[in-house]
Amino acid sequence: MKKTYKNNIISIIIVLFMILELGCKKQNDFLNAKPEGALTTIATISDVQKLLNDEEVFNDSGSPGLGEASTDDYYLTSTTWTSNFEAIEQNAYIWAKEIYPAGVGYNDWDLPYKQVYNANIVLDALPNIITQQSEANVAKGEALFYRSFAFYNLVQQFALPYNSKTANTDLGIPLRLNSNLNVKSIRATEQQCYNQILEDLQTAISLLPVSSQYD
């Protein structure tokens, strides 16, 4: 009886270890998984161009709008303001102290950083892609332009107006310069933000053709 009981205990322990090992493996698989399919499929210049031509990311509602919502460029009646605007837009319009309700995300932040992320995927992938130098230059130029434009929109909306006297100490936005999600985000100074924007733009100008192949 004692031997059978002991054998049962050993069997249970073995099963528990197997479950624990399987659980750890699944957790590691999840943590090591690529967050975007693009990370595992970009192998050619065609793959790169498809990512850069993603209209949903780079064109459709890709620029922050709360800056315009909070200006005095237009006037809303109370009825229109109440019925046609989301809570965040209402708060921006009246310059409320708290713009973002707790737990609510908004595209003004999310979409520009998705543009930055996709641009960084391209910039990280290009050195490993075999293609003509002219094609690589155009792709790199496009990615740098998109990244600089996203940084500009973000710093315009989520940082103080630029002041040359305080720009080296005023906080700007996190400058994500590669696609590694394990790198911790740290807010750069406003001067660092605008320096990066200008650097990306100047490099893009040197790489892009005078006219685009797309109308």
Phi, psi and chi 1 to 4 in degrees:
 res  aa     phi    psi   chi1   chi2   chi3   chi4
   1 MET       -  -45.4 -178.3   69.4  178.1      -
   2 LYS   -63.4  -38.5  -71.8 -176.2  178.4  179.5
   3 LYS   -65.1  -42.0 -174.4  174.9 -178.4 -179.4
   4 THR   -63.3  -42.0  -57.7      -      -      -
   5 TYR   -62.2  -42.9  177.7   75.9      -      -
   6 LYS   -63.4  -41.0 -176.3  177.7  179.1 -179.8
   7 ASN   -64.6  -38.2  -71.2  -21.0      -      -
   8 ASN   -63.9  -42.3  -72.0  -19.8      -      -
   9 ILE   -61.0  -45.1  -67.0  -64.1      -      -
  10 ILE   -62.0  -41.3  -66.3  174.1      -      -
  11 SER   -63.3  -42.3  -62.3      -      -      -
  12 ILE   -63.0  -42.3  -68.4  172.9      -      -
  13 ILE   -62.8  -42.5  -68.0  174.3      -      -
  14 ILE   -61.7  -43.3  -67.7  174.1      -      -
  15 VAL   -62.9  -42.2  170.7      -      -      -
  16 LEU   -62.2  -41.7  -72.0  175.0      -      -
  17 PHE   -63.3  -39.3  -89.3  114.3      -      -
  18 MET   -65.2  -41.9  -68.3  176.3   64.1      -
  19 ILE   -64.5  -43.2  -66.8  173.6      -      -
  20 LEU   -62.1  -43.7 -178.9   62.1      -      -
  21 GLU   -63.8  -41.4 -176.4  178.4   -2.2      -
  22 LEU   -65.1  -40.6 -179.0   61.1      -      -
  23 GLY   -64.5  -41.6      -      -      -      -
  24 CYS   -63.9  -40.1  -70.2      -      -      -
  25 LYS   -62.7  -44.2 -177.0  178.7 -175.9  -57.6
  26 LYS   -64.3  -39.5  -72.8 -175.2  176.1 -179.9
  27 GLN   -63.1  -43.8 -178.3 -174.9   37.9      -
  28 ASN   -64.1  -40.1  -69.6  -23.9      -      -
  29 ASP   -60.9  -40.0  -70.1  -16.8      -      -
  30 PHE   -67.1  -44.9  172.1   77.9      -      -
  31 LEU   -68.5  -30.5  -66.3  174.4      -      -
  32 ASN   -88.8   -4.2  -67.3  -31.4      -      -
  33 ALA   -66.6  145.3      -      -      -      -
  34 LYS   -72.1  132.9  -56.7  -66.0 -174.6 -179.7
  35 PRO   -72.5  -19.2   26.2  -34.4      -      -
  36 GLU  -133.4  140.0  -67.4  -79.5   -9.2      -
  37 GLY   -60.7  -27.9      -      -      -      -
  38 ALA   -60.3  -29.6      -      -      -      -
  39 LEU   -66.2  -27.7  -72.3  174.1      -      -
  40 THR  -100.8   -9.5   56.9      -      -      -
  41 THR  -109.9  -12.9   58.3      -      -      -
  42 ILE   -74.7  106.7  -69.7 -171.9      -      -
  43 ALA  -133.6  -15.8      -      -      -      -
  44 THR  -131.7  166.9   67.6      -      -      -
  45 ILE   -65.8  -26.7 -164.7   65.6      -      -
  46 SER   -66.0  -40.1  176.9      -      -      -
  47 ASP   -61.7  -42.3  -63.7  -28.2      -      -
  48 VAL   -60.6  -46.6  166.7      -      -      -
  49 GLN   -65.5  -36.4 -156.5   59.1   56.0      -
  50 LYS   -62.1  -39.4  -72.2  176.2 -177.7  177.1
  51 LEU   -67.6  -40.2 -167.1   60.2      -      -
  52 LEU   -71.4  -23.6  -69.0  171.7      -      -
  53 ASN   -91.6   12.9  -68.5  -15.7      -      -
  54 ASP   -72.0   98.0 -170.2  -24.8      -      -
  55 GLU   -64.4  -33.2  -67.5 -172.9    3.9      -
  56 GLU   -62.5  -35.3 -176.6  177.6  -10.6      -
  57 VAL   -84.5  -47.8  172.9      -      -      -
  58 PHE   -95.5  -14.2  -69.0  110.8      -      -
  59 ASN  -125.1  -53.3  -69.4  -41.4      -      -
  60 ASP   -70.7  109.7  -62.5  -16.1      -      -
  61 SER    54.3   35.7  -57.9      -      -      -
  62 GLY   -88.2   -6.6      -      -      -      -
  63 SER  -110.0  142.3  -60.2      -      -      -
  64 PRO   -58.6  144.0  -23.5   33.9      -      -
  65 GLY  -118.2  -10.7      -      -      -      -
  66 LEU   -68.1  -25.8  -69.8 -174.2      -      -
  67 GLY   -61.9  -42.1      -      -      -      -
  68 GLU   -71.7  -37.1 -178.3   62.7   26.2      -
  69 ALA   -63.0  -25.6      -      -      -      -
  70 SER   -95.8    2.2   63.5      -      -      -
  71 THR   -86.1  177.4   67.4      -      -      -
  72 ASP  -103.8   30.2   58.1   -3.2      -      -
  73 ASP   -73.7  -15.2  -69.9  -13.7      -      -
  74 TYR  -151.1  167.5   59.0   94.5      -      -
  75 TYR  -126.7  137.4  171.7   79.4      -      -
  76 LEU  -117.7  140.2  -64.0  175.7      -      -
  77 THR   -75.5  161.7   63.9      -      -      -
  78 SER   -60.1  -37.8  -64.0      -      -      -
  79 THR   -64.8  -45.6  -58.4      -      -      -
  80 THR   -65.5  -42.6  -58.5      -      -      -
  81 TRP   -60.5  -39.4  176.4   77.4      -      -
  82 THR   -76.7  -40.0  -57.2      -      -      -
  83 SER   -91.3  -26.0   60.1      -      -      -
  84 ASN  -110.5   -1.9  -65.8  -20.8      -      -
  85 PHE  -117.3  144.4  -85.0   56.6      -      -
  86 GLU   -74.5  165.9  -63.5  179.3    6.1      -
  87 ALA   -58.2  -41.1      -      -      -      -
  88 ILE   -63.6  -43.4  -65.6  175.4      -      -
  89 GLU   -66.5  -38.3  -64.7  166.4  -29.7      -
  90 GLN   -60.8  -44.9  -67.8  174.5  -10.9      -
  91 ASN   -63.5  -38.9  -68.1  -21.2      -      -
  92 ALA   -66.2  -39.9      -      -      -      -
  93 TYR   -63.6  -38.5 -176.8   75.6      -      -
  94 ILE   -97.1    7.5   63.3  173.4      -      -
  95 TRP    55.9   49.1  -73.5   40.5      -      -
  96 ALA   -65.4  152.6      -      -      -      -
  97 LYS   -63.6  -39.6 -176.4  176.7 -178.8  179.8
  98 GLU  -110.4  109.1  -63.1  -68.5  -21.7      -
  99 ILE   -79.6  -44.6  -58.6  -66.1      -      -
 100 TYR   -99.5  117.5  -64.5   90.1      -      -
 101 PRO   -60.6  147.7  -21.3   32.8      -      -
 102 ALA   -57.9  134.4      -      -      -      -
 103 GLY    78.9    7.2      -      -      -      -
 104 VAL  -108.0  123.5  176.3      -      -      -
 105 GLY   -88.6  164.5      -      -      -      -
 106 TYR  -149.3  145.8 -158.4   67.1      -      -
 107 ASN   -64.8  -22.4  -73.5  -21.1      -      -
 108 ASP   -58.6  -28.7  -80.0   41.2      -      -
 109 TRP   -97.3  -45.9  178.7  -91.1      -      -
 110 ASP   -66.5  -48.0  -64.3  -17.0      -      -
 111 LEU   -66.6  -45.5  -75.8  179.4      -      -
 112 PRO   -59.2  -36.8  -27.6   37.0      -      -
 113 TYR   -74.3  -24.0  -89.4  112.6      -      -
 114 LYS   -69.7  -36.9 -172.3  168.6 -175.1  178.9
 115 GLN   -62.0  -43.7  -65.6  171.8   -7.3      -
 116 VAL   -60.9  -44.3  169.9      -      -      -
 117 TYR   -63.6  -46.3  179.6   62.1      -      -
 118 ASN   -64.9  -39.4  -77.3   16.0      -      -
 119 ALA   -62.7  -40.4      -      -      -      -
 120 ASN   -67.6  -34.3  -76.5  -24.0      -      -
 121 ILE   -58.3  -45.0  -70.7  176.2      -      -
 122 VAL   -63.3  -48.1  169.2      -      -      -
 123 LEU   -63.3  -35.1  -66.1  170.9      -      -
 124 ASP   -74.5  -31.4  -70.1  -14.8      -      -
 125 ALA   -81.8  -33.0      -      -      -      -
 126 LEU   -54.6  -42.4  -81.8  172.9      -      -
 127 PRO   -59.7  -20.8  -24.7   35.7      -      -
 128 ASN  -101.1    5.1  -60.1  -42.8      -      -
 129 ILE  -103.1  130.1  -67.8  176.0      -      -
 130 ILE   -86.4  116.3  -60.2  175.5      -      -
 131 THR  -161.8  174.7 -174.5      -      -      -
 132 GLN   -67.8  144.7  -65.9 -178.0    1.4      -
 133 GLN   -60.5  -35.6 -170.3   60.8   48.3      -
 134 SER   -64.2  -39.2   58.5      -      -      -
 135 GLU   -68.4  -40.7  -68.2 -179.4  -36.2      -
 136 ALA   -64.1  -38.9      -      -      -      -
 137 ASN   -63.1  -43.8  -73.2  -14.8      -      -
 138 VAL   -64.3  -44.5  170.6      -      -      -
 139 ALA   -63.1  -42.5      -      -      -      -
 140 LYS   -65.3  -42.0 -177.6  177.2  179.9  179.3
 141 GLY   -61.6  -42.5      -      -      -      -
 142 GLU   -63.5  -45.0  -70.2  179.4    2.9      -
 143 ALA   -62.6  -41.6      -      -      -      -
 144 LEU   -66.9  -38.0  -73.3  171.7      -      -
 145 PHE   -63.5  -47.8  168.3   76.4      -      -
 146 TYR   -60.0  -41.3  -77.5  133.8      -      -
 147 ARG   -66.2  -43.1 -171.4  172.4   74.5  178.0
 148 SER   -65.8  -38.6   65.7      -      -      -
 149 PHE   -65.5  -40.7 -173.5   57.2      -      -
 150 ALA   -65.3  -44.5      -      -      -      -
 151 PHE   -60.2  -42.1  -78.5  154.1      -      -
 152 TYR   -61.7  -47.3  174.4   78.3      -      -
 153 ASN   -61.0  -40.2  -76.4  -31.4      -      -
 154 LEU   -67.6  -45.6  -74.1  162.4      -      -
 155 VAL   -70.1  -29.3   77.6      -      -      -
 156 GLN   -66.4  -34.3  -73.0  -68.5  -64.0      -
 157 GLN   -95.9  -31.7 -177.2  154.4  -58.8      -
 158 PHE  -113.0   14.9  -64.6  101.8      -      -
 159 ALA  -137.7  168.1      -      -      -      -
 160 LEU   -68.6  156.7  -67.2  170.4      -      -
 161 PRO   -57.1  144.5  -24.6   34.2      -      -
 162 TYR   -64.1  130.8 -178.6   83.0      -      -
 163 ASN  -134.1  114.6 -176.7  -27.9      -      -
 164 SER   -59.4  -24.7   59.1      -      -      -
 165 LYS   -78.4  -24.8  -64.6 -179.6 -179.7  179.4
 166 THR  -122.8    2.9   59.5      -      -      -
 167 ALA   -62.4  -26.7      -      -      -      -
 168 ASN   -78.7   -9.4  -75.7  -47.0      -      -
 169 THR  -120.8  -26.6   54.7      -      -      -
 170 ASP   -64.2  136.0  -71.0  -20.6      -      -
 171 LEU   -80.3  137.6  -71.1  177.8      -      -
 172 GLY  -104.0 -119.7      -      -      -      -
 173 ILE  -126.9  164.5   58.8  168.1      -      -
 174 PRO   -67.0  131.5  -22.0   33.8      -      -
 175 LEU  -101.1   98.8  -67.2  174.9      -      -
 176 ARG   -85.7  114.4  -56.6  -69.1  -58.0 -175.0
 177 LEU  -111.6    5.2  -58.5  179.2      -      -
 178 ASN  -152.1  171.2   60.8   64.2      -      -
 179 SER   -91.9    7.4   58.5      -      -      -
 180 ASN   -75.2  109.1 -175.7   -3.5      -      -
 181 LEU   -73.0  -10.2  -62.5  178.8      -      -
 182 ASN   -82.4  -10.6  -65.0  -42.9      -      -
 183 VAL   -76.8  127.8  176.2      -      -      -
 184 LYS   -69.3  137.4 -176.2  178.1  179.5 -179.6
 185 SER   -81.8  129.2  -68.8      -      -      -
 186 ILE  -131.0  134.1  -60.1  174.7      -      -
 187 ARG   -68.6  128.7  -71.2 -179.4   69.2  180.0
 188 ALA   -85.8  166.6      -      -      -      -
 189 THR   -75.2  163.3   66.4      -      -      -
 190 GLU   -61.6  -37.8  -78.4 -155.3  -32.9      -
 191 GLN   -63.1  -41.6 -170.1   61.7   58.2      -
 192 GLN   -63.6  -36.9  -70.2  171.9  -34.0      -
 193 CYS   -63.4  -50.3  -69.8      -      -      -
 194 TYR   -69.8  -32.1  -76.1  102.7      -      -
 195 ASN   -62.0  -42.5  -73.2  -13.5      -      -
 196 GLN   -67.3  -40.5 -173.1   64.2   51.8      -
 197 ILE   -59.3  -47.4  -68.8  167.6      -      -
 198 LEU   -67.9  -38.6  -70.0  173.5      -      -
 199 GLU   -63.3  -45.3  179.9 -178.6  -24.8      -
 200 ASP   -61.4  -43.7  -77.6   -3.8      -      -
 201 LEU   -65.7  -44.2  -78.4  176.4      -      -
 202 GLN   -64.5  -39.0  -71.1  166.7   -9.5      -
 203 THR   -67.8  -40.7  -55.5      -      -      -
 204 ALA   -61.0  -40.8      -      -      -      -
 205 ILE   -60.1  -39.5  -70.5  172.9      -      -
 206 SER   -72.7  -18.0   68.5      -      -      -
 207 LEU  -102.7  -28.3  -64.6  172.2      -      -
 208 LEU   -84.9  147.3  -67.6  172.0      -      -
 209 PRO   -71.7  167.2   27.8  -35.5      -      -
 210 VAL   -65.0  -37.5  175.6      -      -      -
 211 SER  -128.7  153.1   59.3      -      -      -
 212 SER   -89.6  154.8  172.0      -      -      -
 213 GLN   -76.9  -12.0   59.8  177.1  -48.1      -
 214 TYR  -106.1  140.0  -57.0  105.6      -      -
 215 ASP   -81.2      -  -66.0  -29.3      -      -
